[in-house]
Amino acid sequence: MRPRSVASLVISGSALALVWGLAAGEENHQPAGAVPAVQKPVIDEANPGPEVLTREYCSACHSFQLVQAQRLNRATWEWVMEDMVEQFGAGWITPPEQTVIIDYLVEHYGPEK
């Protein structure tokens, strides 16, 4: 594996900043270690299906294209969900909703798909 160039590291870092909503020039006014506030999306359907729930909740923080680009196994999707809830401000996703979303992600964006 060849070492990354400085330019590729800068581009990678910039892409990560954009994914998490930290656009260039914006100041982060949160204390160090604080979980960023993420608004729970309003879903018009009374009982949204797994696809709607997954798309709406994941898109609250980042593009759904980021999700579609992944091909993760169940354990890794569970880890990602835990991070989103505990580290990135999506604490409003209930445990039953987490299960529905993870099941959907594994079925549609698992390593075999």
Helices and strands as residue ranges (DSSP letters): H 6-19, H 50-58, H 64-68, H 74-86, H 95-109
